[in-house]
């Protein structure tokens, strides 16, 4: 066989044969044979009509790249033997001029990568065998149509000729000869097109199209292995976390033809509706066509079922109506496959002269809505267990169900793209500052807050906005974290944006939009559109509630929510949160009506002045806590004392400085002096958290009083015990904890004396510094030690890696392309580094206090991969944004089920 790799002695088994009723592989061998090869073997072994063929294992793919893109010695004899077996099975001969055997060469990785790698059909045709095919089929047009398809595919995939060159030739020929569709061309037309294709190949590569069928086969096999590293496949693997080392298998299979006339067809089917999950056959077909015609849009496919045709008001007959016997056979096979695989199947088939052939089956990709319905239906049908149903749904996909989404069918004009920082879609008028966002909101307008980057000072504007768009910042920047916590759609890091705050405009290239113009953002994809794009509102079905209830039965990890406002708390309860794991009290201060008192406190130069300002804040903060306790009832509520540095509460722009100075009746120069005094080179590692509270103990004293007085009031209203959990942030030393715990306990005693009420509360600390992890035993030791640890993995990741999350995007982007890490450490916890410190902190903490409660309240609390780590590490609960609570509930259940199964 020409161009085959050399052979030298015995080699490992690299080729697995299959044919109807016999197979050397099985569905369990996806790692070796890829999904396509394993499933072809499985279908063949149970007697389904599968064209005979063989699979070259993914091990050969690894060797191909190890050997500098050369196929290994010892492969040729195995391929030749398998090809002979196909010939014996079909009665045809590879390369024969009278009865030619034609084959398809397809990729097949263990994970489905639809359309990412290459396929070549009709291989084995040349100027001589095509005449034999024409005589054998009694149809010259069919034979020459098949030959031109092969030349086009081979020229593109193997020889590297631009696919568009062939399309241009065909389009020009049709236009010049008055043809609208490919099906109108006769045999003589295809012969002319074939000659033009051959000329294009010679012009592009300098050599003629290969006539040696052996050379064709080995060229195709090498090209399909080579397509594992094409640009689209590499990108797809990166986006879907598919390891590069898996490689692809190659499947060589006898051709069956859907383009042999009006009794032949090709199609794609799903055994259930992949959009809705409904238990109905879903798919399309084409008469007198080959597989790529269905997916390439060359012709408009027709629906498989009569019902689908009626619903679409399609005048063309369905397969059920046009070929009822073939459709009945397909329906029978679909039922067998779904029962065999216990899941909805995505199937490719060909009908050749009325005979049905199966070309592929795999578990079908589906929307989250469909995934939920299919899992629940299969469980209730008794096909799978409830635990299996819980494992069938990707938790991250719940975002599709919990937020409005862009109507995929709508017309849209793309403006730019950024990072998909917070899911959901939003339409609104552009505003460039938080005050304007609030004003417009009060006037009934939906707005999109557009900023170069956000700061905590923007919290009120973010809260008032339907969506947020920033030019800078990553997936865990301030805008992203806060937006996710609020359930507000956000696109961050849209680097092409140019924002002119003075002119109140944004621009992308020559496109300029001004304040008041309408845009649409899609926080699930990072896309930004001009104008208002229609939305689809979330509808949480009974199936969703049923699946999550099954998840709750399976999980051992509690799920709380990060909630700072009554709105957040209500949303958290609606999504099934088991309490509040983090209430960030500083967010309560950014309201327009409250921040003035906070600024007064910061600018005070004496303790008395600070206490006077704090006295104004106390009743407001107390009222907030009362409402939170009432909403959460007897569920736990963890409240973090003031954490950020004070400068974040002060204005920085000249216009704002002057306005605040006037409101505080303070000279502008004095306010500027105070702002300068509080400025720090690295504020996130400066005067914040416990350090701030120790320097100004009147702040934690006021906050503790507000918490305790609110608990007493809430108990009266609820008629039930309220036991707040008070968390001291940014602790590194036991002495820091003891000082502040003393302030809180003294305040509790004072409130008890004043009210005559006995308080119940817990004291704990937020673990967000490496030293705190190492000193976990010391922090928890004794009756007065911390009663709970809550790991703040956002800051812990920053301090362990020495990397600011707000500045990390360009660094992490470069690292991703170099393979420095498998996942963004601010999205999915770094289990080897940060995770090791977390495990150490828990181990030492529980050694000192066995009943130490342990939770996590960073962004990782809503990440499914991180949740699996927290389950294994022995956490009691995770806490995440309200809109990620259902995701966390499902992910926690999956972690428990997998642990039970030993996975």
N, C-alpha and C positions, 0 to 999 in steps of 0.2 A: 504494500500500500504506500503510495507516494507520500512523502513529507511526514511519515509517522516518526515518533521519537525512537531512538535506538533501543534495542533490547539486550539485556545481559543477564541471563539466568532468572531464577525465581524471584518474584516480587510479592509483597503483601497483597491481600485481596483488595483491589481498588474498584472493581466493577461488579455490580449487583444486577442480575437479570430479573425481569418480570414479564408476565403475559397472563392472559385470562386463566384463572384457576391455578396459577403457580407463581411463586415469588421467593427470591432469596432474602428479601428485606421485610420490614414491617413498620407499622406506625410508631413503634417505640424507638426507632433508629433515626430520629430527626437530626441528632447531632452529627451523625455520619453521612446520612443520605439527604439531609435537608428536608424541609417540610414537603416539598413537591414529590421528591423521590420516595420518601417514606410513605406518603399517602397513596401514590400510584401503586407501590408494592402492596399496601394494605387492601386497596380496592381489587387488585388483581387476585390476591389470595382468597378473597371471599367470592370470587367468580363473577365480578361485575365486568362489563365489556370495556376493557382497557386495551388500546393498541399496544402490541409488544414493544419492549424497549429495555434500556439499561441505564443505571445511574453510576456515574463516576464520582467517588466520594469526595467530601470536603477536605479530606487529608491531602488529596492531590493538589487542591488549591493552595494549601500551605507550602507544599513542595515546589509548586510552580513559581511562587514568589521567592522562596529560598534559593532556587536555582537560577535567578535572574530572568524570570518569565520564560522558562523552558520546562516542558513537560518531562516527567521523570522516566528513566529507563525502566523497562518492564511493563509499562502501561499498554504498549501496542498489542501484544499478543492477547491480552484480556479483552481489549476493545474489539479486535478482529474476531475473536471467538463469540462474543456477544452479538456482533453484527451478523455472523453466520446463523446464530440461533433465531434472530429476527427474520432472516431470509427463509429459514426452514418453516417458521410459523406462518409466514404470509404467502409463501410460494413465489415470492419475487426475489430479484437478485440485485445487490448494490452495484451500480455501474452498468447493468445490462441495457442493451439498446432495444431489446424486444419486450422485456417485462421488468422495468426498472423499479427498484426499491428506493423510495424517497423517505427521508427522516426529518424530524424537527429536532433542533438543538436548543435547549432551554436551561436557564439558571434555576437554582432552588436552594436558598439559604435556610437555615433552621428557623429563623424568624421571617415572617412574611415581609417582603420589601416590594410591594406591587409597582411594576413599571420601572424600577430603579436599575435593573440589569438587562442584559440583552437576550434576544430570541432570534433564531433563524429558522424559517420554515422552507419546506420544499427542497431541502438539500439533496443533491444527487442528480439534479437536472443539468444537462449541458446541451450543446447543439444536436447531439445524437440521441440521447435518452429522451429528450422532449418529444421527438417523433414517435418513439416507442410508447410513451405515455398517451399520446394523442390516439394512436391506433388501438391501444388497450382500452381506453375509455370511450372510444368512438366519438370524440369531441375535441376537435382541434382548438377551438376557442378556450376551453378549460385548460388544456395543456399549456398553451402559450401565455395565458393569464398567469398560471402558476409559475412559469419560468421567469416572467418579468418581475413577479413579486420576489422570487428568490434572488435575482440579480440585484434588485433594489436593496433588500435586506443585507445580503452578503457584502455588497459594495459599501454600504454604510457601516455595518458592524465590524467586518473583518478588514476591509481595505481602507477604511477611513475616508471614503468619499462623502461629502456633505449630503445628508438626506435631502436637503432642499433642492439640490441639483436635479435629482430624479423627479421630484414633485414639479419642478418648473418644466421639465421636458414633457411630462404627462399633461400638465395643464395647457401648455402651448399647443400640443397636438390636438387636444379636445377642442380648444378654441378655434384652431384653424380648420377643423373638420366638422364643426357644428355639433359636437357631442356635449351633453350636459353631465352625464354620469358615466362612470367606468363601465357599467354593465352594458352600455350601448356599443362598446368597441367589439369588433369581431376579431377572428383569428389573424386576418391579414393586417389589421391595425396593430395588434399586439406584436407581430413580427417586426413591424417598422419601429415601434417603441423600443423593442429589445435591441435593435441595431443602434438606436440613439443612446440607449443606456450604456452599451458596450463602448461606444465612442467616448462617452463622458468619463468612463473608468480609465481608458487609455490616456485621455487628456489629463486626468487628475493624478494618476499614479505612475504612468509611463509603461505599464505592462497590461496585457489583455486580461480579460476576465478568465479565471482558471477553468479549464475543461476537465481536468483530472478530478474525479469524484473523491478520491482519497485525500488529495490536497485540500479539497473543499472541506472535508470532514475535520481534519486536524486543524485547519485554520479556524473553523467555527468553534471547536472545543477550546482552543487557546484563547479565542476572543471572548468567549463567555466567562472563562476564568478571569480574564483581564478586566471584564466589566465590574468585578467586585471592587476595583479601585477607581472606577470613574467618578467624576465630580459629584454627580447627583446621588450615587450610592453612598459615598463618603459622608455627604451632608445628611442624608437620611439616617444613617447609623448614628451620627452624632446627635441628631434631634431625638432619636428614639432609644438612645443608650444601648445600641447593639454593638458588642465588642468587635473590633477589627479582626481579631484572631480567629473568629469563627469560620470565616471563609464561606464559599458557596460550593455546592455540588453542581454537576452538569448532568442533565437528563437527555438522552438520545432515544427517540421514540419514532416508530413507524408512522408515517403521515396518514391521516385520514382527511378526506376532503369535503368541506362544506360548500365548495364552489363548483360542484359537478352538475349543477342544473337545479330545476325547480323542486326536486325531491331531496335536495341537500340543503343544509343550513348550519349555522354556528351560533352559539349564544353563551351567555353568562347568567347564572341563576343563584339566588339565595333561598334557602329553605324556609326562612322567615324574613319579614320585612326589616332590613337593616336600619331604617330610619325610625320606625315606630315600635318594632318588636312584634308586630301582629303576626299570628300564626297563619301565614299565607305565602304562597310561592311568589317570588318577586324577581323580575329580571327582564332581559331583552334578548332578541335574536334577529338574525338576518338570513333570508333565503339566498342561496347561491353566493356565499361569501366565505372568507376565511377570518380567523379570529381577530386579527388586528383591525378589520373593518368595523367591528362592533365598538372597539374602544377608541379608534382614531377619528371618528366622526366623519368618515368619508361618505357614509350613508346614514340616514336616520333609522335606528333600530326600531323594531316593533315589540310590543309587550308580549310576554309569554302567555298570560291568562286572558280569558274573555272578560273577566271582571275588571282587570286593570285596563283593558282596551276601552271598555265602556266608561270607566271613571275618567280616563284621559280624553274621551271623545275622539279616539283615534279611528279614522276610516279604514286603516289597514288591518287585515285579519291578524289575530293572535296566533301563536303556535298551537294553542289548544284547539283552535278552529281550523287552521290550515293543515296541520299534520296531527290529527287526534290520536293516532296509534303511537306515534313517536312521543307525544306529550304524555300519554298514559304510562309509557315505559319510563320516561323521565320521572314522573311523579312516584312511581314504585321505587326507583333507585334513590330518589331524594329521601324517602322515608327510611330506607335501609341505612343510608349514610348518617342521617341525623341520629338514628337509634344507635348506630355503631360508635359514633364519636361523642354522643351525648351533648351535642351543642349545635347551634345554627351553623350550616355549612355554606361556603361560597364555592360554587361549582362552575367549571368550564366544560362545555360539551360540544360535540360536532355530530351532525346527522349526515351520513353519506348514503345517498340512494335509499333513504328510509331507515337505515340502520343507525342506532344510537351508539355513540362511543363517548366514554368519559376520559377527559384530559387532565382534570385536576379537581381535588377537593381540599378545603382547608377551613378552619374555623373563621367565619366571616368577620370582617371589621364592621363596627356598628356604632351608632351614636350612643351616648350614655343613657338617654331615655330608652332606647331599644335594648341596651345591655341589661338595664334593670328589669324591664318587662320579661325579656327572654329568660333571665335567671330565675325570676319568681315563677313564671309559668312552668319551666322545666322542673322546678322543685315541687310545685303543686301537682304536676302530672306524674310525679314519682320517678322521673328520669334521673335526677340528681338530688342530693341531700340539701338541707337548708345551709349547712356549713359550706358546701360546694357552691351554692348560689351566692353566698357572701363573697367567696373567693373569686367569682367570675367577673366582678365589676371593679374597674379601676377607680380607686377613690378620687384621684385627681380630676377625673371626668365629671365629678359632681358639680364642678364650677359651671358646666353647661346648664345645669338644672336650677342653680340657685341665683343666677343673675340674668337680666335681660341680655339677649344676644342679637347680633346683626342678622337681619333677614338675608340669607345667602342668595336669594333670588332677585334681590333689589339691584337697581342700577346705582353705581357708586363711582366717585372720582377720588382716587387715592391722592392724598396730599403728601404724606411722609410716613415713615415707620420708626418705631422706637422699641423699647422693651415692654413686654406684656406684664406690667408690674402688679396690677390688681384687676381680676377678671370682671367681666360684664361690659356692657356697651352703654354709651350715654350720648345724648344730643344736647347741645346748648350753645348759647351765645358766648363769644370769647370775652373774658375779662382778664385784666393783667395784675390786679391786686385783690387782697382779701376783703378789704373794706367795700370795694365795688361789688364783689361777689355777694356779700351780705346784703347790700342795698338792693341789688337786682333780685335776689331771692325773696326779700320782703315785698317786692313789687310783683311777685308772681312769675318771674322769669327763671328758666332753667339756664344755668351758666356752666361753662368749662373754664376752670381756673388755669391760665397759662402762665408759667413762671420759668425763669432760667433754672431755678431750683427752689424748693420750699424749705422753710424753717419752722420750728415749733410755733413761731409767732403767726404763722398762716393757718393755724388750726381752725379758727372760726371761719375763714374763707373756704377751707377745704370742706368743712362740715356743711357749708351753705351750697357747695357746688355739686352739680350732677356728675362731674368728672374732672380729672386733673391731668394736665399735660405738662411735662417738664423737658427742658433741653438737656439737662445734666442729671446725673444720678443713676444708680443701678437698681437691681431687683430688690435690694434691701435698703435703699436710701430712705431718707425721712419720708418723702412723698409716698414711696411704695409701701412702707410699713404702716404708716398711718392710714393710707387709703384702704389697704386690705382690712385693717382693723375696723374701719367704718363701713366696709362693704361698698366703697365708692370706686368705680372704674378708674384706672390710672394707666397712662402710658408715660414711662420715664425714659430718660436718656435718648430723646429724639435729637441726635446730634446735628442734623441738618437744619434744625430750626434756628432762625436768627430773630431774636426778640429785641425790639426797640421800645423800651418802657416809656421813654419820653414821647415818642410819636404814637404810642399805643398801637403798634403794629407787630405782626410776625411775618416772616418771609421764608420761602423755600425757593431758592433760585430766583426766578423772575416773578413768581407768584407771591402777591402781597395780600394779607388779610388784616382787617382792622378790628378794633373793639366793637362788639355788637354783631359781627359776622358769625354765622352759624357753622359749626363743625361737628363731626361725629367721631368719637374715639371708641376703639375696640380693645379693651384691656386684656382680652384673652389672646389676641394675636399681635398687639402692638401697632396696629394700623390706625391711621388718622385720615378721615375723609372730609372733603369739602361739602358743606351743606348738611341737610338732615337726611339720614339714611333710615328707612323703616326698621322697627325693632320687633323682636318676638319676645313676649313676656314669659317668665318661667311658670311652669305648671307642675307642681309637685303632686304626682299621682298617688293613688292608693298603693301601687306597686312599690313606689319609693318608700313610703311609710312602712310597708310590710318588710322590705329588705332591711331597712335600718333597725327595725325592731328585732329581727333575727340577729343582726350584728350586735345589738346591745346584750342579747342573751349569751353571746359567745365571748364577749370581751371581759377582761379583768381590769384593764386600765381605765380609770375614770377620765372623763373629758369635760374640762371647764372652758370658759371663754375669757378672753381679755376684753374687758368692758369698762369704759370710763364714764359713760352717760346713761341716763335712763333708757334712751333709745337703743343703745348698744345692748343693755341688759335685757330688754324685752325681745330683741332679735335673738339674743343668745338662748333665752328660754324657748322661743318658738322653734329653734333648731335643735332643742334637746340638750343644751348644756347642763352639766351637773353642778353648776356653781360658777363663781367668778374666780379665776386663778390669778388675775392681775387687773387691779384698778389703778391707773396711773393718775394720781391726784393732781399732777401739774396741768393735765389737760383741762381740768375744771377751772383753772385760773385764766385761761386765754380768752374767755368770753369777753366781749367788748365792755360789758357793764362791770366786770370784776377785775380786769387787768389793771385798772387805775389804782385800786387799793393795793394790789400786789406791788406795783411800781412805787407806790408811796412807802411801803414797807422796805423795799430794797434801797430806796434813797435816804431813808432815815439814818441819822448818824448816831443815835443812842438806842439803848435797849427799850427805853420807855416809848420812844417814837415808833420803834418796830412793833411793840406790843399794841400800841394804839391802832396802827394800821391792820395788824392781824385780827384785832377785835372786830373790825369791819368785815373781814373775810370769814370769821368763825361761823356766823349764822348761815351764810350761804353754803359753806362747805358741809355743815351739819345737815342742812336740808337736802343736799345732794345725796348724802349717805343714807338718810332716812328713806328716800325714794328707792335707792338701790336695794337696801335691805328688804323693803316691802315687796319689790318685784321678785327678788330671789327667794323670799320666804325663809324656810329653814335650811336652804342650801348654803354651802360655805361661800364666804366672800373674803378674798385676800386683797388688802389695800396696801399699796406701796407708798411709803412716805415720800415727800418731795425729793426728786432725784436730779433734775438737770441743773446746770450752773445758772446762777441768777442773771447773767448777762442776756440769756435767751429771752427774758421777759421785757427787756428794755428796747427802745427804738434805736434804729441805726441810720436811717435816712434823714437828711436835714429837715425835710418837711415834717416828718413824724416827731423828730426831737423837739421842734418848736411847738407842735401841738400838745405834746405830753407835758412839756415844761409849763405851758400856759394852764393846763388842767390841774397841775400840781402846785400852781402859784410859786414856781421855783425859777430862778434865773436860768437861762439857757446854758450859760457857761458852767454853772454848778452841775447841771444834769450831764453835760458833756464830760465833766471831770469824773463824775461817778461812773459813767459808762466806760471811760478809759481805765479807771481804777479796777473795774471788774473784768476787763478784757484779759484773755489768757492766750498763750501761744498754742496750747493744746487743751482746750476746755473739757474735752471728754475724759481727760485724765487729770483734771484739775479739781477746783473747789465745787464738788457736787456730792450727792448722796449722803453717806454718813459723815463725810468731812464737813459738808455745809451744815448739817444738823448739829454737829458738835460745836462748831463755831457760833451758830445762832440757835441755841436750844429752845428758844421761844417758838421757833417754827414747828418742830415735832411736838412740842407741848400743845400748841393750838390744834394741830391736826389730830393728835390723840384725843383731846377733849371733844372735838367734833365727832370723831368716830364713836366714842363711848356714849355721849349724849344722844347721838342718833340711834345707837343700838337700844337704849332704854326706851326712846320714843317709838321705835319700830316694834319692839316687843309689846308695848301697850296696844298698838294698832292691830298687830297680827294675832295677839293672844298666844304667841309661841316664842320659844327661846331664840335669841339671836346671838351668835358667837363669832364675832369678826376675827379674822386672822390679820395681824399687823406685821408688815414686812419692812425690814430695815435694809436700804439698798447700799451697794458698793462697799461692803465690809471686807477688810483684809485681816484685821486683828481682832482677837477676842475682846480686848479692852475697848475698842470702838463699839462693839456690840453691847458690852456691859454698860457703858456710859449712857447710850440711848435707851436701852431696855430700862435703865433706872429712871430716866425721864418719863417714859411711858407708864411704868408701874406707879410712879408717884402721882401721875395725872389720874390714873384709874382709881387710886385710893381717894383722891380728892373728890372725884365725881361720885364715888360710892357714898362718901360721907355726906355730900350735898344732897344726893337724891334718895338716900336710904335704900338703894338697890344694889344687890350683889351682882357684879359683872362677871361674865365668862368670856374669855378671849384667849387667843394663842399668839405667841411672839415667835417670829422666825426671821430668816435673813435671805437675801437674794445673793446667790453665788454667781458672780460675774467676773472674778479675778482669779488668776492661777493660784495665788497664795491662799485664797479662800478654799479652793479645792484641796490643796495640800494640807491645810489646817482644819479640815472638816471635823476631825475628832475633837479638837480643842473648841471649836465653835459650838458643838452640840453637847459637850460634857456637862454633867451636873444638872440639878433641878432648874437652875437659872439659865442653862444653855438654850440654844435655839431649839424650838419644838418642831420646826419644819425648815427644809431647804427648798428654795425655788430657784432653779438654774436659769439665769438670764443669758441664754446662749448667744444672743446677738452680740453683747459686749464681751462675753467670754471668748467668742471666736475672734473678735478684733484683738483682744489683749494677748491671746495665745499666738495668733499668727503675726501680730505686730502690723496689722493691715486695717486701715480705716475703710469701713464698708461704703462710705459715701464717695471715696476716691478709688474704690477697688475695680470699677468696671473695666477700664482699659488694661489693667494688670491681669485681671482674671480672663479677659478675652484672649490675650496673648498666651496665657498659661493653658487655656483650653485647647488651642491649636497645637501646642507643644506636648499635650498629654501630661501636664504636671499633676493634674487631679482629674478624677472621674466625674465629679459633680461640683458645682459652685458651693464652696463651704458655707456661704451665707444663706443658701437655699436648703441644702441637705447637709446635716452635721458631719464634720470631719471625724469619723469614728476612730481612726487610729491616733490622732493627735488630741483634739479637743475632747473626743469621746473617752480617751484613756484618763484624762484628768477628771471628767465627770464620774467615771466608774470609781476612781480613787477617792473622790470626795464622798460618794455614797458609802463606800466600804468603810472609810474611817469614821464618818458620821454615825453610821449604824453600829459600829463597834462600840462607840461611846454611848449611844442611845438607841437601843434596838427598835423602839417604836417610832423612830424619826420618820415623819412624813416627808416624801420627796416628790417634787413636781418640776415642771419646766414651763416657762412662760415666754420664751423667745419665739421668734418666727418659725423655728424648727418644730414647734409644737403642732403645726398644721401640715407638716410635710410627711407623706406616707413612709418614705424610706427612713426618715429620722424616728418616726413613731415606732417602727420595728426595733430600732436600737434602744429606745427608751423602755419598751416592753421587756427586752432581754436584760437590760441593766437594772430592772427591779423598781422602776418608778411607780408611784401610786397614781399619778394623774399627769395629763398634759393639758396645757391651756393655749388657746389660739384665738384668732379673730372670730367673731360670731359666724361669719359666712363660711368659715372653714370647719365649724363644729361637726356637721354631718360627714365631712371628709375624714376627720379625725376619728369619729365613731366607727366608721367602716374600716379604716386602716388599723385601728386598735384591735378590732375583731379579727381581721385577717392575720395579724401578728399572733394572736392567741391560738387561732386555729392551726396555723403553720407550726407553732411550737408544739401543739398537741400531736400533730402528725409527724413531728421530728424533722421538719424541713428547715 
